[in-house]
Amino acid sequence: MKVGMYYNNNKVLVEEMEIPQISDNEILLKVNACGICGSDIMEWYRIKKAPLVLGHELCGEVVKTGKNINDFKVGSRIFSTHHVPCDKCHYCLNGHTTACETFQKVNNHFPGGFSQYIKISGRSLETGTFILPDSVSFDQATFIEPVGTAVRGLRAVELKPADSVLILGSGIIGLIMIKLAKSLGAGRIIATDIDEYRLNAAKKFGSEHTVNAVENLPAFIKKVNNGNLVDKVIICTGALSASKQAIECAGKGGIIMFFAVPKPGELINIDFNPFWRDDVTIKTCYGAAPIDNRQAMELIRTKSIIVDDMITHRFPLEDIGLGFKTASEGKNCLKVLIYPND
């Protein structure tokens, strides 16, 4: 079979690999579509494990099942996620499922979504693989995992109806946050970016106000938000400048959530006195648990969030190098999908 082998963002090559053999407790999936995630092009994060086959926003059709598999059959249309919790450890039992060591270290997909076929096993098969509703297309299914992370993020930030929200970074996850926050009843949504194309997309998808990130954000926010800073700040870019801006933009009683973080070693100096005095909370959010993905699938099924209009580029596996180049450059680009079997 053909796979897209990742070496770096500018070197993703189509190579040959044996189709995985499955055991009695595994399934073989023909990958119909797989999205390029922002983390796939986070070169400092990925290159240390290269070469490898990436791709975790995937879906497809089951083509073979082990003899002990009862929940799936040949022809089943499924979505599957690579990271799932153990549901037994201290962190899982206390609601911190994405802090679970099994979640963070175990990957039950082989070799990865940018391949014609993958083997799914273990916990990914037991709790992370869902049969797709007939009304959810494969293109739409590639959004289940990223929408799931946003579902978890907005739960973590304790979004309430009519909350004012600042989204720092209008890449694909920032746009999903905008759409989802809007559908959940957020009040005034303000979005930033340094790219005019993305700012226009943010406006189109539900942000009441957009502003270039180089501007004086606290002053702009107060101007459009009745003299107040915002209730919720969600950081959707790893730019260090955005993390610094977030500290300045949360109002009294507000919550700042680091959905994206700066590179390792990049530090922010914080004076905690204003936070202590003004009851401001800082939170983080990482990944999506199976329940988040199931909720995301239902949001997509019911069209509570529309995802098709965020797809800007589609490539067959043969052009995966161009797909990665397009996604990493980010020019006039939102979501890139790869079709391994086209």
C-alpha contacts under 8 A as a table, 3 or more apart, distances in Angstrom:
res1	aa1	res2	aa2	distance
1	M	16	E	5.64
1	M	17	M	5.46
1	M	18	E	5.95
1	M	19	I	5.77
1	M	115	S	7.45
1	M	116	Q	6.10
1	M	117	Y	7.32
2	K	14	V	6.38
2	K	15	E	5.60
2	K	16	E	4.76
2	K	17	M	6.26
2	K	115	S	5.96
2	K	116	Q	5.98
2	K	317	L	7.97
2	K	340	P	7.86
3	V	14	V	5.56
3	V	15	E	5.39
3	V	16	E	6.19
3	V	17	M	6.82
3	V	53	V	6.94
3	V	114	F	5.88
3	V	115	S	4.08
3	V	116	Q	6.48
3	V	317	L	7.50
3	V	340	P	7.77
4	G	12	V	6.09
4	G	13	L	5.46
4	G	14	V	4.66
4	G	15	E	6.35
4	G	53	V	6.01
4	G	54	L	7.72
4	G	114	F	5.41
4	G	115	S	6.19
4	G	317	L	6.78
4	G	320	I	6.52
5	M	12	V	5.37
5	M	13	L	5.16
5	M	14	V	6.19
5	M	15	E	6.49
5	M	51	P	6.33
5	M	52	L	5.54
5	M	53	V	4.90
5	M	54	L	7.53
6	Y	9	N	7.42
6	Y	11	K	6.49
6	Y	12	V	4.48
6	Y	13	L	6.69
6	Y	50	A	6.29
6	Y	51	P	5.32
6	Y	52	L	5.34
6	Y	53	V	5.83
6	Y	54	L	6.85
7	Y	10	N	7.87
7	Y	11	K	5.42
7	Y	12	V	5.86
7	Y	13	L	7.96
7	Y	47	I	6.68
7	Y	50	A	5.21
7	Y	51	P	4.78
7	Y	52	L	7.14
8	N	11	K	5.08
8	N	12	V	6.60
8	N	43	E	6.57
8	N	46	R	7.78
8	N	47	I	5.94
8	N	50	A	7.38
9	N	12	V	6.77
9	N	41	I	6.15
9	N	43	E	6.48
9	N	324	F	6.15
9	N	325	K	6.57
9	N	328	S	6.93
10	N	321	G	6.99
10	N	324	F	7.25
10	N	325	K	6.20
11	K	321	G	6.48
12	V	320	I	6.68
12	V	321	G	4.86
12	V	324	F	7.39
13	L	320	I	7.40
13	L	321	G	6.36
14	V	317	L	7.29
14	V	318	E	6.27
14	V	320	I	7.51
19	I	117	Y	6.57
19	I	118	I	7.73
20	P	28	L	7.58
20	P	110	F	7.57
20	P	117	Y	7.52
20	P	118	I	6.72
20	P	119	K	6.09
21	Q	28	L	7.99
21	Q	119	K	7.58
22	I	25	N	7.70
22	I	26	E	5.54
22	I	27	I	6.32
22	I	28	L	6.71
22	I	65	T	7.69
22	I	66	G	6.70
22	I	119	K	6.64
23	S	26	E	5.40
23	S	27	I	7.90
23	S	66	G	5.73
24	D	65	T	7.49
24	D	66	G	3.80
24	D	67	K	4.93
24	D	68	N	5.39
24	D	69	I	7.25
25	N	65	T	7.82
25	N	66	G	5.22
25	N	67	K	7.00
25	N	68	N	5.46
25	N	69	I	5.98
25	N	121	S	6.81
25	N	122	G	7.84
26	E	65	T	6.26
26	E	66	G	5.34
26	E	69	I	7.14
26	E	119	K	6.88
26	E	120	I	5.80
26	E	121	S	4.79
26	E	122	G	7.56
26	E	125	L	7.51
27	I	62	V	6.96
27	I	63	V	7.77
27	I	64	K	5.71
27	I	65	T	4.41
27	I	66	G	6.03
27	I	69	I	7.78
27	I	119	K	5.85
27	I	120	I	5.47
27	I	121	S	6.82
28	L	62	V	5.96
28	L	63	V	5.79
28	L	64	K	5.04
28	L	65	T	6.36
28	L	117	Y	6.71
28	L	118	I	5.81
28	L	119	K	4.72
28	L	120	I	6.43
29	L	60	G	6.28
29	L	61	E	5.64
29	L	62	V	4.51
29	L	63	V	5.73
29	L	64	K	7.20
29	L	117	Y	5.43
29	L	118	I	5.33
29	L	119	K	6.32
29	L	120	I	7.38
30	K	60	G	5.49
30	K	61	E	5.29
30	K	62	V	6.17
30	K	63	V	6.32
30	K	116	Q	5.92
30	K	117	Y	4.58
30	K	118	I	6.79
30	K	341	N	7.87
31	V	34	C	7.34
31	V	58	L	6.86
31	V	59	C	5.86
31	V	60	G	4.46
31	V	61	E	6.77
31	V	113	G	6.70
31	V	114	F	7.97
31	V	115	S	6.96
31	V	116	Q	5.51
31	V	117	Y	5.63
31	V	118	I	7.16
31	V	339	Y	7.61
31	V	340	P	6.30
31	V	341	N	6.98
32	N	58	L	7.72
32	N	59	C	6.05
32	N	60	G	4.53
32	N	61	E	7.16
32	N	116	Q	7.93
32	N	138	F	6.87
32	N	339	Y	5.82
32	N	340	P	6.36
32	N	341	N	6.26
33	A	58	L	5.84
33	A	59	C	5.82
33	A	60	G	6.69
33	A	138	F	6.31
33	A	139	D	6.55
33	A	142	T	6.79
33	A	337	L	6.64
33	A	338	I	5.76
33	A	339	Y	4.69
33	A	340	P	6.66
34	C	55	G	6.37
34	C	56	H	7.03
34	C	57	E	5.17
34	C	58	L	4.23
34	C	59	C	6.60
34	C	113	G	5.92
34	C	114	F	6.67
34	C	142	T	5.84
34	C	337	L	5.71
34	C	338	I	5.29
34	C	339	Y	6.56
34	C	340	P	7.91
35	G	55	G	6.99
35	G	56	H	7.56
35	G	57	E	5.14
35	G	58	L	6.67
35	G	142	T	5.78
35	G	143	F	7.65
35	G	335	K	7.27
35	G	336	V	5.92
35	G	337	L	4.40
35	G	338	I	6.07
36	I	40	D	6.26
36	I	41	I	7.81
36	I	55	G	6.65
36	I	57	E	7.24
36	I	324	F	7.50
36	I	327	A	7.34
36	I	335	K	7.26
36	I	336	V	5.70
36	I	337	L	6.18
36	I	338	I	7.36
37	C	40	D	5.12
37	C	41	I	7.08
37	C	55	G	7.66
37	C	56	H	7.90
37	C	57	E	7.19
38	G	41	I	5.56
38	G	42	M	6.46
38	G	172	I	7.95
39	S	42	M	4.87
39	S	45	Y	7.67
39	S	46	R	7.90
40	D	43	E	7.46
40	D	46	R	6.86
40	D	54	L	6.85
40	D	55	G	7.31
41	I	46	R	7.50
41	I	324	F	7.20
41	I	327	A	7.40
41	I	328	S	5.82
42	M	45	Y	5.49
42	M	46	R	6.26
43	E	46	R	5.08
43	E	47	I	5.53
44	W	47	I	5.89
44	W	48	K	7.25
45	Y	48	K	6.69
46	R	49	K	5.85
46	R	50	A	6.65
47	I	50	A	4.97
47	I	51	P	7.60
49	K	52	L	6.85
52	L	111	P	7.94
53	V	111	P	5.88
53	V	112	G	5.16
53	V	113	G	7.43
53	V	114	F	6.30
53	V	115	S	7.43
54	L	111	P	7.75
54	L	112	G	5.10
54	L	113	G	6.24
54	L	114	F	5.99
55	G	58	L	6.90
55	G	112	G	5.21
55	G	113	G	4.02
55	G	114	F	5.15
56	H	81	T	6.44
56	H	82	H	6.24
56	H	112	G	6.63
56	H	113	G	5.48
57	E	81	T	7.25
57	E	113	G	7.13
57	E	142	T	5.02
57	E	143	F	6.83
57	E	144	I	7.51
57	E	145	E	6.07
57	E	146	P	7.54
58	L	79	F	6.34
58	L	80	S	6.60
58	L	81	T	7.56
58	L	113	G	5.68
58	L	141	A	7.40
58	L	142	T	5.36
59	C	77	R	7.52
59	C	78	I	5.69
59	C	79	F	4.47
59	C	80	S	6.46
59	C	138	F	6.29
59	C	141	A	6.35
59	C	142	T	6.35
60	G	77	R	5.73
60	G	78	I	5.70
60	G	79	F	6.83
60	G	138	F	6.98
61	E	74	V	7.48
61	E	75	G	5.52
61	E	76	S	5.51
61	E	77	R	4.64
61	E	78	I	6.21
62	V	65	T	7.41
62	V	72	F	7.62
62	V	73	K	6.65
62	V	74	V	4.96
62	V	75	G	5.21
62	V	76	S	5.35
62	V	77	R	6.66
62	V	78	I	7.39
63	V	74	V	4.97
63	V	75	G	6.27
64	K	73	K	7.58
64	K	74	V	5.74
65	T	69	I	6.24
65	T	72	F	7.48
65	T	73	K	6.57
65	T	74	V	6.82
66	G	69	I	5.53
69	I	72	F	6.50
69	I	73	K	7.87
70	N	73	K	7.27
72	F	76	S	6.22
72	F	131	I	7.93
73	K	76	S	5.60
76	S	131	I	6.71
77	R	131	I	5.77
77	R	132	L	5.63
78	I	129	T	6.67
78	I	130	F	5.50
78	I	131	I	4.42
78	I	132	L	5.14
79	F	129	T	5.65
79	F	130	F	5.39
79	F	131	I	6.51
79	F	132	L	6.47
79	F	141	A	6.56
79	F	142	T	7.84
79	F	144	I	7.88
80	S	124	S	6.89
80	S	125	L	7.41
80	S	128	G	5.55
80	S	129	T	4.13
80	S	130	F	6.39
81	T	84	V	7.27
81	T	124	S	6.23
81	T	128	G	5.30
81	T	129	T	6.46
81	T	145	E	7.06
82	H	107	N	5.34
82	H	108	N	5.76
82	H	109	H	5.69
82	H	124	S	5.85
82	H	128	G	7.38
83	H	102	T	7.88
83	H	103	F	5.06
83	H	104	Q	6.80
83	H	106	V	6.65
83	H	107	N	5.79
83	H	108	N	7.40
83	H	124	S	6.68
83	H	128	G	7.70
84	V	98	T	7.85
84	V	102	T	7.04
84	V	103	F	4.74
84	V	123	R	6.36
84	V	124	S	6.01
84	V	127	T	7.19
84	V	128	G	6.22
84	V	289	A	6.29
84	V	290	P	6.73
85	P	92	C	7.00
85	P	97	T	5.81
85	P	98	T	6.68
85	P	100	C	5.81
85	P	101	E	7.66
85	P	102	T	5.55
85	P	103	F	4.39
85	P	123	R	7.70
85	P	289	A	7.08
86	C	89	C	6.69
86	C	92	C	7.13
86	C	100	C	7.04
86	C	102	T	5.82
86	C	103	F	7.01
86	C	123	R	7.46
87	D	92	C	5.08
87	D	93	L	6.60
87	D	97	T	7.30
88	K	92	C	6.04
88	K	93	L	6.28
89	C	92	C	5.33
89	C	93	L	6.15
89	C	100	C	7.03
90	H	93	L	5.28
90	H	94	N	6.24
91	Y	94	N	5.17
91	Y	95	G	6.33
91	Y	96	H	4.89
91	Y	97	T	5.91
91	Y	99	A	6.31
91	Y	100	C	5.70
92	C	95	G	5.26
92	C	96	H	5.31
92	C	97	T	4.35
92	C	98	T	7.81
92	C	99	A	7.71
92	C	100	C	6.22
93	L	96	H	7.49
93	L	97	T	7.75
94	N	97	T	7.85
96	H	99	A	5.51
96	H	100	C	7.05
97	T	100	C	5.35
97	T	103	F	7.45
97	T	289	A	6.51
98	T	103	F	5.92
98	T	104	Q	7.03
98	T	286	Y	6.49
98	T	287	G	6.21
98	T	288	A	6.83
98	T	289	A	6.43
99	A	103	F	7.01
99	A	104	Q	6.94
100	C	103	F	5.14
100	C	104	Q	6.37
101	E	104	Q	5.11
101	E	105	K	5.85
101	E	106	V	7.85
102	T	105	K	5.37
102	T	106	V	5.28
103	F	106	V	6.06
107	N	110	F	7.99
107	N	124	S	7.78
108	N	119	K	7.94
108	N	120	I	5.84
108	N	121	S	5.34
108	N	122	G	6.04
108	N	123	R	7.01
108	N	124	S	5.59
108	N	125	L	7.83
109	H	112	G	5.98
109	H	118	I	6.49
109	H	119	K	5.75
109	H	120	I	4.94
109	H	121	S	6.83
109	H	124	S	7.46
110	F	118	I	5.29
110	F	119	K	5.14
110	F	120	I	6.77
111	P	115	S	7.24
111	P	118	I	5.91
111	P	119	K	7.28
112	G	115	S	6.21
112	G	118	I	6.35
113	G	116	Q	7.81
113	G	117	Y	7.84
113	G	118	I	6.90
114	F	317	L	7.27
114	F	338	I	7.22
114	F	340	P	6.34
115	S	118	I	6.82
115	S	317	L	7.77
115	S	340	P	5.76
116	Q	340	P	4.98
116	Q	341	N	5.73
120	I	124	S	6.66
120	I	125	L	5.93
121	S	124	S	5.96
121	S	125	L	5.11
121	S	126	E	7.77
122	G	125	L	5.53
122	G	126	E	6.29
123	R	126	E	4.77
123	R	127	T	5.75
123	R	128	G	6.75
124	S	127	T	5.77
124	S	128	G	4.45
124	S	129	T	6.19
125	L	128	G	5.64
125	L	129	T	5.21
126	E	129	T	6.81
127	T	290	P	6.59
128	G	290	P	5.62
130	F	294	R	7.87
132	L	136	V	6.42
132	L	141	A	7.69
133	P	136	V	5.49
133	P	301	R	7.26
134	D	137	S	7.43
135	S	301	R	6.55
136	V	140	Q	6.08
136	V	141	A	6.46
136	V	300	I	7.33
136	V	301	R	5.82
137	S	140	Q	5.14
137	S	141	A	6.14
138	F	141	A	4.89
138	F	142	T	6.53
139	D	142	T	5.58
139	D	143	F	7.57
139	D	308	D	7.28
139	D	337	L	7.86
140	Q	143	F	5.64
140	Q	144	I	7.39
140	Q	300	I	7.33
140	Q	307	V	6.36
140	Q	308	D	6.35
141	A	144	I	5.34
141	A	297	M	7.46
142	T	145	E	7.05
143	F	146	P	5.41
143	F	147	V	5.83
143	F	307	V	7.06
144	I	147	V	5.26
144	I	148	G	5.86
144	I	293	N	5.87
144	I	294	R	7.94
144	I	296	A	5.54
144	I	297	M	5.51
144	I	300	I	7.68
145	E	148	G	4.84
145	E	149	T	6.37
145	E	288	A	6.94
145	E	293	N	5.75
145	E	296	A	7.51
146	P	149	T	5.15
146	P	150	A	6.52
146	P	173	I	6.99
147	V	150	A	5.01
147	V	151	V	6.15
147	V	173	I	7.95
147	V	176	I	6.60
147	V	293	N	7.35
147	V	296	A	5.57
148	G	151	V	4.96
148	G	152	R	6.28
148	G	287	G	7.98
148	G	288	A	5.45
148	G	289	A	7.70
148	G	292	D	4.75
148	G	293	N	4.42
148	G	294	R	7.61
148	G	295	Q	7.06
148	G	296	A	4.98
148	G	297	M	7.99
149	T	152	R	5.14
149	T	153	G	6.08
149	T	286	Y	7.29
149	T	287	G	5.29
149	T	288	A	4.58
149	T	292	D	6.97
149	T	293	N	7.68
150	A	153	G	4.77
150	A	154	L	6.08
150	A	173	I	7.32
150	A	176	I	6.94
150	A	177	M	5.87
150	A	180	L	7.61
151	V	154	L	5.40
151	V	155	R	6.26
151	V	180	L	7.70
151	V	292	D	6.10
151	V	295	Q	7.67
151	V	296	A	6.84
152	R	155	R	5.12
152	R	156	A	6.17
152	R	285	C	7.40
152	R	287	G	7.77
152	R	288	A	6.24
152	R	292	D	6.02
153	G	156	A	5.01
153	G	157	V	6.22
153	G	257	M	7.90
153	G	259	F	6.88
153	G	285	C	5.78
153	G	286	Y	7.86
154	L	157	V	5.02
154	L	158	E	6.19
154	L	159	L	5.79
154	L	177	M	7.81
154	L	181	A	7.40
155	R	158	E	5.11
155	R	159	L	6.53
156	A	159	L	7.95
156	A	257	M	7.86
156	A	283	K	7.54
156	A	284	T	7.89
156	A	285	C	6.93
157	V	232	K	6.99
157	V	234	I	7.99
157	V	255	I	6.37
157	V	256	I	7.44
157	V	257	M	6.30
157	V	283	K	7.42
159	L	163	D	6.70
159	L	181	A	7.74
159	L	186	A	7.26
159	L	232	K	7.47
160	K	163	D	5.59
160	K	185	G	7.27
160	K	186	A	6.64
161	P	184	L	6.96
161	P	185	G	4.64
161	P	186	A	4.99
161	P	187	G	6.60
162	A	185	G	6.15
162	A	186	A	4.68
162	A	187	G	3.78
162	A	188	R	7.17
163	D	186	A	5.15
163	D	187	G	5.06
163	D	188	R	6.96
163	D	230	V	7.87
163	D	231	D	5.88
163	D	232	K	7.11
164	S	186	A	6.55
164	S	187	G	5.24
164	S	188	R	4.67
164	S	189	I	5.87
164	S	190	I	7.92
164	S	225	N	7.94
164	S	230	V	5.21
164	S	231	D	5.22
164	S	232	K	6.36
165	V	186	A	7.20
165	V	187	G	7.42
165	V	188	R	6.29
165	V	189	I	4.81
165	V	190	I	6.17
165	V	230	V	5.86
165	V	231	D	6.11
165	V	232	K	4.78
165	V	233	V	5.86
165	V	234	I	7.53
166	L	189	I	5.97
166	L	190	I	4.79
166	L	191	A	5.80
166	L	192	T	7.91
166	L	230	V	6.57
166	L	232	K	6.26
166	L	233	V	4.77
166	L	234	I	6.16
167	I	170	S	7.22
167	I	174	G	6.37
167	I	177	M	7.65
167	I	178	I	7.35
167	I	189	I	7.46
167	I	190	I	6.17
167	I	191	A	4.69
167	I	192	T	6.39
167	I	233	V	6.21
167	I	234	I	5.06
167	I	235	I	6.23
167	I	236	C	6.81
168	L	174	G	7.31
168	L	191	A	6.00
168	L	192	T	5.12
168	L	193	D	6.82
168	L	213	A	7.93
168	L	233	V	7.51
168	L	234	I	6.18
168	L	235	I	4.90
168	L	236	C	5.55
168	L	237	T	6.61
168	L	242	A	6.37
168	L	246	A	7.71
169	G	174	G	5.74
169	G	191	A	6.93
169	G	192	T	5.38
169	G	193	D	4.91
169	G	235	I	6.84
169	G	236	C	5.06
169	G	237	T	5.14
169	G	242	A	7.85
170	S	173	I	7.21
170	S	174	G	4.49
170	S	175	L	5.52
170	S	191	A	6.65
170	S	192	T	6.28
170	S	193	D	5.60
170	S	198	R	5.71
170	S	199	L	6.56
170	S	201	A	7.92
170	S	202	A	6.29
170	S	236	C	7.30
171	G	174	G	5.21
171	G	175	L	6.16
171	G	198	R	6.63
171	G	236	C	7.56
171	G	237	T	7.74
171	G	334	L	6.59
172	I	175	L	5.10
172	I	176	I	6.21
172	I	310	M	7.57
172	I	334	L	5.64
172	I	335	K	6.44
173	I	176	I	4.96
173	I	177	M	6.12
173	I	236	C	6.62
174	G	177	M	4.99
174	G	178	I	6.25
174	G	236	C	5.49
175	L	178	I	4.96
175	L	179	K	6.23
175	L	201	A	7.58
175	L	202	A	5.97
175	L	205	F	6.98
176	I	179	K	5.12
176	I	180	L	5.99
177	M	180	L	5.16
177	M	181	A	5.78
178	I	181	A	5.23
178	I	182	K	6.05
178	I	189	I	7.30
178	I	202	A	7.23
178	I	205	F	6.87
178	I	206	G	6.17
178	I	207	S	6.37
179	K	182	K	5.20
179	K	183	S	6.27
179	K	205	F	5.98
179	K	206	G	6.10
179	K	305	I	6.47
179	K	306	I	7.94
180	L	183	S	5.04
180	L	184	L	6.17
180	L	305	I	6.33
181	A	184	L	5.08
181	A	185	G	6.43
181	A	186	A	5.40
182	K	185	G	5.34
182	K	186	A	5.26
182	K	187	G	7.56
182	K	189	I	7.90
182	K	206	G	6.46
183	S	186	A	7.49
183	S	304	S	6.56
183	S	305	I	7.01
186	A	189	I	7.13
188	R	207	S	7.62
188	R	208	E	6.16
188	R	209	H	7.93
188	R	225	N	7.57
189	I	206	G	7.55
189	I	207	S	4.94
189	I	208	E	5.41
189	I	209	H	6.54
190	I	207	S	5.67
190	I	208	E	6.11
190	I	209	H	4.77
190	I	210	T	5.60
190	I	211	V	7.68
190	I	221	I	7.80
191	A	199	L	7.33
191	A	202	A	6.65
191	A	207	S	6.21
191	A	209	H	6.44
191	A	210	T	4.79
191	A	211	V	6.46
192	T	199	L	6.78
192	T	210	T	5.74
192	T	211	V	5.07
192	T	212	N	5.55
192	T	213	A	5.23
193	D	196	E	7.53
193	D	198	R	6.84
193	D	199	L	6.12
193	D	211	V	7.00
193	D	212	N	5.38
193	D	213	A	5.14
194	I	199	L	7.82
194	I	212	N	5.23
194	I	213	A	5.47
194	I	214	V	7.05
195	D	198	R	5.49
195	D	199	L	6.32
195	D	212	N	7.56
196	E	199	L	4.97
196	E	200	N	6.14
196	E	212	N	7.85
197	Y	200	N	5.23
197	Y	201	A	6.36
197	Y	331	K	7.93
197	Y	332	N	5.95
198	R	201	A	4.89
198	R	202	A	6.13
198	R	332	N	7.65
198	R	334	L	7.74
199	L	202	A	4.99
199	L	203	K	6.32
199	L	210	T	6.13
199	L	211	V	7.38
199	L	212	N	7.71
200	N	203	K	5.11
200	N	204	K	6.18
201	A	204	K	4.94
201	A	205	F	6.06
202	A	205	F	5.20
202	A	206	G	6.38
202	A	207	S	5.51
202	A	210	T	7.17
203	K	206	G	5.57
203	K	207	S	4.76
203	K	208	E	6.46
203	K	209	H	6.87
203	K	210	T	6.54
204	K	207	S	7.21
207	S	210	T	6.70
209	H	224	V	7.91
211	V	215	E	7.16
211	V	217	L	7.91
212	N	215	E	5.84
213	A	216	N	7.90
213	A	217	L	7.21
213	A	242	A	7.87
215	E	220	F	7.83
216	N	219	A	5.63
216	N	220	F	6.29
217	L	220	F	5.01
217	L	221	I	5.96
217	L	245	Q	7.35
217	L	249	C	7.15
218	P	221	I	5.14
218	P	222	K	6.20
218	P	229	L	6.75
218	P	248	E	6.56
218	P	249	C	5.47
219	A	222	K	5.31
219	A	223	K	6.22
220	F	223	K	5.06
220	F	224	V	6.46
221	I	224	V	5.39
221	I	225	N	5.66
221	I	227	G	7.63
221	I	228	N	7.10
221	I	229	L	5.97
221	I	230	V	7.37
221	I	249	C	7.73
222	K	225	N	5.05
222	K	226	N	6.09
222	K	227	G	4.10
222	K	228	N	4.85
222	K	229	L	5.69
223	K	226	N	6.45
223	K	227	G	5.85
224	V	227	G	7.31
225	N	228	N	5.52
225	N	229	L	6.94
225	N	230	V	7.58
228	N	251	G	6.77
229	L	249	C	5.66
229	L	250	A	5.65
229	L	251	G	4.48
229	L	252	K	7.92
230	V	233	V	6.91
230	V	249	C	6.43
230	V	250	A	5.22
230	V	251	G	5.15
230	V	254	G	6.93
231	D	250	A	6.18
231	D	251	G	5.75
231	D	252	K	7.60
231	D	253	G	7.07
231	D	254	G	4.48
231	D	255	I	6.46
232	K	250	A	6.53
232	K	254	G	5.59
232	K	255	I	4.99
232	K	256	I	6.00
232	K	257	M	7.78
233	V	246	A	6.37
233	V	249	C	7.24
233	V	250	A	6.23
233	V	254	G	7.80
233	V	255	I	6.27
233	V	256	I	4.67
233	V	257	M	6.11
234	I	246	A	7.86
234	I	256	I	6.11
234	I	257	M	4.96
234	I	258	F	6.32
234	I	259	F	6.55
235	I	238	G	7.86
235	I	242	A	6.94
235	I	243	S	6.82
235	I	246	A	7.13
235	I	256	I	7.77
235	I	257	M	6.20
235	I	258	F	5.11
235	I	259	F	5.47
235	I	260	A	5.78
235	I	261	V	7.68
236	C	258	F	7.40
236	C	259	F	5.64
236	C	260	A	5.03
237	T	242	A	6.93
237	T	259	F	7.97
237	T	260	A	5.34
237	T	261	V	6.98
237	T	262	P	7.97
238	G	242	A	7.39
238	G	243	S	7.73
238	G	260	A	5.31
238	G	261	V	4.76
238	G	262	P	4.44
238	G	263	K	6.91
239	A	242	A	5.45
239	A	243	S	6.94
239	A	261	V	7.63
239	A	262	P	5.84
240	L	243	S	5.25
240	L	244	K	6.48
240	L	261	V	7.83
240	L	262	P	5.34
240	L	266	E	7.17
240	L	268	I	7.88
241	S	244	K	5.13
241	S	245	Q	6.20
242	A	245	Q	4.94
242	A	246	A	6.13
243	S	246	A	5.16
243	S	247	I	6.84
243	S	258	F	7.87
243	S	261	V	7.49
243	S	262	P	7.51
243	S	268	I	7.63
244	K	247	I	5.56
244	K	248	E	7.12
244	K	268	I	6.69
245	Q	248	E	5.28
245	Q	249	C	6.45
246	A	249	C	5.27
246	A	250	A	6.72
246	A	256	I	6.83
247	I	250	A	6.45
247	I	256	I	7.50
247	I	270	I	7.96
250	A	254	G	5.40
250	A	255	I	6.70
250	A	256	I	6.66
250	A	280	V	7.25
251	G	254	G	5.14
251	G	278	D	7.87
251	G	280	V	7.40
252	K	278	D	4.85
252	K	279	D	6.10
252	K	280	V	6.05
253	G	278	D	6.16
253	G	279	D	4.83
253	G	280	V	5.00
253	G	281	T	7.44
254	G	279	D	7.22
254	G	280	V	4.99
254	G	281	T	6.39
255	I	280	V	5.78
255	I	281	T	4.70
255	I	282	I	5.88
255	I	283	K	7.24
256	I	280	V	7.61
256	I	281	T	6.13
256	I	282	I	4.79
256	I	283	K	6.06
257	M	282	I	5.93
257	M	283	K	4.64
257	M	284	T	5.24
257	M	285	C	7.06
258	F	261	V	6.03
258	F	282	I	7.75
258	F	283	K	6.21
258	F	284	T	4.61
258	F	285	C	6.39
259	F	284	T	5.97
259	F	285	C	5.17
259	F	286	Y	6.61
262	P	266	E	6.05
262	P	267	L	7.92
263	K	266	E	5.63
271	D	274	P	7.00
272	F	275	F	5.22
272	F	276	W	6.16
273	N	276	W	5.11
273	N	277	R	6.09
274	P	277	R	5.08
274	P	278	D	5.77
274	P	280	V	7.94
275	F	278	D	5.23
275	F	279	D	5.62
275	F	280	V	4.77
275	F	281	T	7.15
276	W	279	D	5.58
276	W	280	V	6.91
288	A	291	I	7.92
288	A	292	D	5.64
288	A	293	N	6.53
289	A	292	D	5.28
289	A	293	N	6.53
290	P	293	N	5.09
290	P	294	R	6.14
291	I	294	R	5.06
291	I	295	Q	6.18
292	D	295	Q	5.16
292	D	296	A	6.12
293	N	296	A	4.85
293	N	297	M	6.10
294	R	297	M	5.09
294	R	298	E	6.40
295	Q	298	E	5.11
295	Q	299	L	6.23
296	A	299	L	5.01
296	A	300	I	6.23
297	M	300	I	5.15
297	M	301	R	6.04
298	E	301	R	4.87
298	E	302	T	6.06
299	L	302	T	5.38
299	L	303	K	6.02
299	L	304	S	5.00
299	L	305	I	5.88
300	I	303	K	4.93
300	I	304	S	6.17
300	I	305	I	5.56
300	I	306	I	6.58
300	I	307	V	7.43
301	R	304	S	7.69
302	T	305	I	7.79
303	K	306	I	5.58
306	I	309	D	7.04
307	V	310	M	5.67
307	V	311	I	7.53
308	D	311	I	5.76
309	D	312	T	7.69
310	M	334	L	6.06
310	M	335	K	5.90
311	I	314	R	7.72
311	I	334	L	6.36
311	I	335	K	4.61
311	I	336	V	6.28
311	I	337	L	7.38
312	T	333	C	5.86
312	T	334	L	5.74
312	T	335	K	5.54
312	T	336	V	6.31
313	H	323	G	7.83
313	H	333	C	7.18
313	H	334	L	7.88
313	H	335	K	6.47
313	H	336	V	4.75
313	H	337	L	6.36
314	R	323	G	7.76
314	R	336	V	5.79
314	R	337	L	4.86
314	R	338	I	5.98
314	R	339	Y	7.51
315	F	318	E	7.78
315	F	319	D	5.85
315	F	320	I	6.57
315	F	323	G	6.30
315	F	336	V	7.69
315	F	337	L	6.34
315	F	338	I	5.00
315	F	339	Y	6.22
316	P	319	D	5.58
316	P	320	I	6.75
316	P	338	I	5.61
316	P	339	Y	4.71
316	P	340	P	5.94
316	P	341	N	7.34
316	P	342	D	5.66
317	L	320	I	5.04
317	L	338	I	6.03
317	L	339	Y	5.74
317	L	340	P	4.63
317	L	341	N	7.22
317	L	342	D	7.42
318	E	321	G	7.89
318	E	340	P	8.00
319	D	322	L	5.37
319	D	323	G	6.35
320	I	323	G	4.70
320	I	324	F	6.18
320	I	338	I	6.83
321	G	324	F	5.28
321	G	325	K	6.23
322	L	325	K	4.95
322	L	326	T	6.00
323	G	326	T	5.13
323	G	327	A	6.15
323	G	336	V	6.66
323	G	337	L	7.85
323	G	338	I	7.40
324	F	327	A	5.05
324	F	328	S	5.90
325	K	328	S	5.27
325	K	329	E	6.01
326	T	329	E	5.38
326	T	330	G	6.02
326	T	331	K	7.15
326	T	333	C	7.13
326	T	336	V	7.89
327	A	330	G	5.10
327	A	331	K	7.98
327	A	333	C	6.72
327	A	334	L	7.68
327	A	335	K	7.51
327	A	336	V	6.43
330	G	333	C	5.13
330	G	334	L	7.16
333	C	336	V	7.57
339	Y	342	D	5.63
